Amino acid sequence: MERWQQDLEWWLANWPVLAGLLLWFASLLNSILPLVHVQRRLPRLSLAELTARCPGLGRLSWGYPIAYVATALLFVAAMFWVHEHSRRLSDAQGSFLMGAVFCIFPLIAAGLALKTGVYRGMTGRAFTKDYYQVAGSHLSWVPWTQLIAAIITAALSLTGFWAA
């Protein structure tokens, strides 16, 4: 048997795992790309500038940390569930499930951006004290796009999980 036939057989035998990893990668990109897009195209605002523009957004100073801690706890709980059930899951199911679990972050980020009209800045792995107001800007479509992409990715991941 030739080498290319062996490679093709391997790819065909492992397509569910590869599809799950592709969906996992899509969920990671969905977490990062909208924020990068907004940070490059909108002016950076401090919390004081933002609350001067929109007085109702004063709760962002304590609301965002609470939302991110709750998101992190939800993510840790989902990862713990995956770990506890990993002996019963196949490799394909695990890779599909990871794609769905990693959709938690973009779903929450898009939901917060739709609710407040604001994305919080990020550099590397840490959040900054900068805010980017998407509400009323030419980028008001970004949170909706992020939300729809996260829902589609999560739905495909869960469908693959149940089908695998």
Helices and strands as residue ranges (DSSP letters): H 3-13, H 15-41, H 47-53, G 55-57, H 60-84, H 91-101, H 104-116, E 118-123, E 126-133, H 142-163
